[in-house]
């Protein structure tokens, strides 16, 4: 990055419920979203690319900076991988500081040429080090995502384009050059640009760009599914290669794990790590080597990149009104015990949930008055569906509730939470579903 500064049932019935719970799929959605799920990006593959970038730097004066042999060797390494995977690659030359620089552009065949989704990262380092976190991490993850597209034979609705920028450390030179030299008609075809600069910081945070709301929510939904809280990215705002695209009116978004800002106590409580220490103590220093990477952050962020590429490149995949997302796996409710939950993952929608969200519940229980039932939104907000009542001695809770969930993002993990607040009766969640 450029400098600057989530009464008992019969024993047999409960046994059967437990067996079903272990055998049934955790989540079923009907209809299934048209977009295929993104694959897991192998951490080992991403780290192998970082090892190669480190070797290139070591063999070329310790860096991969603009105008230096290490940068051109880095470009050649990435280009060879893409050429072998079936991409059409282009080297775009520019001049900065009297030296020739290069942007590497890779187009995946197919997709709507009038709706282009780009993902990119800067490939250059500063002159003082190998730049493995800044920004080998983003470059390697974008490369491995592009290779995963090839391995999957992905046929997205949008056209996919990947980019590795030169001379970012000198003032976003390469990305500015690309945007400035893109004809207005071509810029209008860009449906979005995703930027990844420093995603493996050793004392990591999980920061999401807050520029385009759809892109932002795509990343937030992914991390909500992992129960990892995120924060809005502010440290690098305007200091990386998304800026020229944003200035040209292109929707942008991205991820960041932190540079030389120091981690607060609140952030350490959320994410772990060391309070009062920089997210990356080796930022722009010679110690930014392969030892300067947090594997967990790199792995999570790499998978998040693939999720975004797969999700955002799929056009026309929003399920129609009336689509049902449900879970049929049984969950035993402990007698007079703690709350249990059953989860439903909602994907492929845009915007917020409806003001009349239908929540259909089927809970088997011999004294339903014992039960408190809530719907939990992806952000953890609770919507009470049913209170307990000592006078309600009927069996089972089989009902459809209507919830005004218009303040909640539609996509994400929704949960049905059930608690038995009195002794002697037991049961289980049989199934439940959301109808949008």
N, C-alpha and C positions, 0 to 999 in steps of 0.2 A: 504493500500500500504506500501511496505517496505520502511523504512527510508533511507535518503541520499538525498542527494539531487540529410450568401441565397435575286336654283330652287327646291323646296322641293318635296319629294315623296308624293304620296297620303297619307293622314292621315290614311286611313284604312289600307294601306300596312304596315305602321310603327306600328300601333296598333297590327296587326297580328304578326309582327316580335317580338314585346315585349311579346305577349302571348306565342309564340313558345319558346322564350328564357326561360320563366319561367317553361315551361312544359317539354322541351327536356332534355335528359341527358346531363350533362356537357361535358363528354368526351366519345368517342367511339373509340375503337381500333379494327382493323380487320387485321389478325386474332387475337383473344385474346390470350395472353400469356398462356401457359399451366399451369404455377404455380398459385395456389390459393393465394389470397391476405392474408396477415397476419392479425390476429384480433387485435383489440385494447386491450392492456393489462390494466386491471382495476387498477388504482392507489390505490384504497381502498384495493385491495387484496395484493398488494406489501407492503403497509404500515402495513397491519395486520401481515405479516411475520416479519416486523421490530419490531412491538410491542411484538411479541413472543420472538424475540432474546433479546430485552431489558429486558423482564421479566426473561429470563434465566440468563442473566448477573447479574441482581439484586439479584437473588436467589443464586448466586454462586460467591460471593466475588467481584461483580462489573465488572467482565470481562468474556471474552470467549476465553482466550489465550490457546496456545498449552500446553498440559499436565495438564490443569486445568479442573475441572468438568464442567465448563461452556461451554468448547469447545465440549466435548463429548455430552452434552445435546443438543447443537446446531446441531450436526451431526444427533443425533437421531430424532430431530424434522423434519429436512429436509428429512431424509430417510423415515420416516413414511408417509409423504405427497406423496413421489414418489412411494413407494410401493403400496399405495392406488390408485394410478393413472395408474397402469399397467406397471411400469418400472421394469427392472431387475437391482437391485442395488447391488453394491459390496463395501465392506469396505476394503481398502488397508492399512495395518499397516506399520509403519516405526518408527524408534527411533531417537530422537533428544534431546540432552542435558540430556540424561538419562531418558527421558519420552516417552511414547508411543504416536504417532500421527496417525491421520487417514485422508486418502483421501476418499471421497465418490464419486463413479462413478455410473452413471445411464444410461442405454441403452434403447432406445425406439425400440420396435420390428419392424423388416422390414427394407427396404432400402438396397442398395448395400453394403455388408460387406467389399468390397474392396475399397469403397469410403466413408470415415467416416468424418463427420463434427462434431467438438467438440465446445462446449461453456462452459466456466468455470469462476470461481471466487474463491478468497480465503475466507474461512469461519472464520478464526481465527481473534481475536483482539489482540491488545497489552495488557499488564497486567494492564495498567493505566486506562482503560475504557472499556465501553461496545462495542465500535467499530461499531456504527450503520451506520455511513457513510462509515467508513473504517473497514470492508467492508461488513457490513450487507446490504448496498444498492445494490451492485453488486450481492451478494448471493441471496437476496430476488427477484430481478428482473429476474435472471436466473431461479430460482425456479418457479416463476409464468409463465415464458415463457414455461418451461417444462410442467407445468400443462395445459397451453393453447394448447400445442401440443396434449395432451391427450384428452382434451375436444373437440378439432376439429377432433379427429381421423385421424390426419395427416398421409398421406402415402407418404413420401418424396422419391425422387429417391436415395438420399444418406442415409446412416445409420446415425442416430442422437445419439450423446453421450453427456451427460452433466456431469460436474465435479465440486466438491467443495473441495478446497485444504486446507491442514493443514500446520501450521508452516510457512506460507509465511513471517510473520513478523520476523522470525529468519533467513531469507536468502533464500526464495523460496524453502524451504526444501521439502515440499510435492510434488510440481510439478516437481522438479528436480528428485525426487525419482521415480515418475511415468514414466517420459520420459526415465530415465536411465534403468529402468526395463522392458521397452517395447521392445520386440524383433524387430530386424531391419525390418522384413517382416511386422510386425504390424505397425511400424512407417511409413512405405511406404504407408500404406492404409489411412493415415490421409490426407484428402483433405484440411483441414484448422482447425485452432484453434482460437476461438474468446474469448478475455479476457475482463472482466468488473470489474474494481477496482476503487471504489469511483465515483459514478454516480449521487449523490444527494447533492453535496456540497452546503452549504448555500449561498455562493456568487459565483454562478457557472459560469464556462466557458464551451464551447462545443468543446472538443478536440477529434480528430480522429487519431488513429495510422496510420503512413504512411509506414508500412512494406510491406504487399502484396497489389499490386495496385488494384486487383479486389475487395478484401474485403474493402479496403479504399474507393473505388468509391461507393460501395454499401451503406456505411454509409453516404457519402457526398451527394449522390443522395437523400437519405431519408430526410436529413436536408434541401437540396435545395428545396424540395417539400414543406417544411414548411417555406421557406424564412428565414431560420436561418443560418447565416454564421458560418463556423467552422474554427478551426485552427489545424495545425499539433500538435500532442501531443509530447512534449519534456521533461516535468518535470519528468515523471515517466518512461522514456525510459530505458528499461532493468531492471527496478526495480520491476516488477510484473511477474505474472506466465506465461506470453507469452514468456518470455526470454528463458527458457529451450527448448520450442518447436521451436522457431526461430533458436536457435543454432543447433538443430537437423535437420534443413532444412524443417521444416513444415511451410506452409504459415500461417501467423498470422495477426491479426488485433484486433481492439477494440475501446472502448470509455472511456473517463475520464472527470471529471468535475473540476479537480484541487485540489491541496492539500495546502501546505504552501507557494507556490509562491504567490506574490501579484498581484492583478488585475490592469492592466494599464488603463490609460484614454481611449485609443483606444479600449480596450476590453470592458470597461464599456459602451462606446458609441454603440458598437455592441450588447451587451448582457444585458445591465442594470447592476445593482449592485453598489458596493461601490469601488471607486478608492482607490488604496493604501492599501486595506485590503486583507488579504489572502483569497484565494478561500474557504478554510476551516480553520477558526481560532481555531477549536477544534481538529485539526489533531493530532492524537496520544495523546489525553488528556482525562481527566475524563468527560469533557463536550460533548464528542462525543456520544450523546444520541439521542432519537427520536426527540428531539427539534432541533437537528443539521442537519436538512434535508430541502432542497428546493423542495417542491412538484412538481413544474413545471419541473424542471430539471429531477427529478426522473421519472415523467410521460413520458416526451419526450424520455429519454434514454431507459426506459423499452420498449416503443413501437418500438424504433429503433432496439433493440435487437431482438424482434420478427420479424421485417421486414427482418433483416439479416438472421435469422435462416430459415425463410420461403423461402427467395430468394436464398440463397446459398446452401440449401439442395435440391433444384430442379435442376436436371441435364437434359441437352438436351432441355432446354426451350427457347433457343435463336431463335426468329422468323427468318425464312429464308429470303434471299434477295428478295426484292419485297414486303415485309410486309408493310401494311398501318396502320398508326395511325392517327385518325382524330377527328374533333369536328364539330358537326352539329347544335349546339345551336346558335341561332341568337344573335348578339350583335349590338345594335344600335350605330351608329357613330354620335356623336353630331356635328352640323353644326358649322364649324369654331371654334372648341373646343379642348379640351384635347384629348390625345391619349387614345384609348381603346385597350384592348387585349383579345384574346381568347386562351385558353391553351390546350395543348395536353401532356399527360403523356406517355413517352416512357419507357417501362420496359422490362426486360428479354433479353436485348442485351448485348454483350460484346464489350469492346474496344470503339473506337471513331466512330463518325458518318462518313458516306462516303464522298468522295471528290466530288461526284455528287448527293448530297441529293436533291430529287425532292420535291418541295413545290407547291402544287396545291391550288389555291385561287379562291373563288367564292364570290365576294363582289357586292351587289346590290346598285347602286348609279346612280343618274341622270347626274352627271358631274364628270367622273372619274379623270379628270385632277386636281381636288381638293385634291386628296388623296396621302399621303406618306405612303408607306407600308414597314415594316421591319419584319424580322424573328429574334426573340430573343432566343439565346441558353440558356441552363440551367444555365450557369454561368453569364448570363446577356449580353453577347456579342451580338452586333446588326449586322445583315446582311441586307443591303438595297436591297429590291426587286423592288421597284418602287418609282420614284421621282414624285413630282407634276409638272404639265405643264398647263399653262393657255390656250394653244392652243388645248388641247385634250378634246373636248367637248362630246365625245361619252359616252354612258351609260355603267356602270358596269366594273368591273375588273374580268375577267374570264381568268386565265392564269396559266401556270405551269412554275415555275422558277427553275433553277438549281443552287445550292449553294455548294461551296467547304467548307464543315463543318468538314473536317478531323482533325482539331485542337480541336474539341469539343467532350466531352463524349457523347455517344449515349443516355444512360439512363438519365432520368430527365425530368423536365417540360419545354417544348418548347412553345413559345408564338408567335402568329401573332399579331403584333402591327400596328394599323391603326390610322392615324390622318387626319382630314379634315382641310386644311389650308386656305380655302376661304369661303366667306359667300354665302348664298342662296340655296345651294344644300345639300341634306341629303341622308342617306342610312344606310345600315347595313351589317355586315359580315354575309353571309349566311352559309358558311361552308369552311373548309380548311383541308388539310391533308398533312402528310409527308410520303414519300415512301422511305424506306431504301433498 
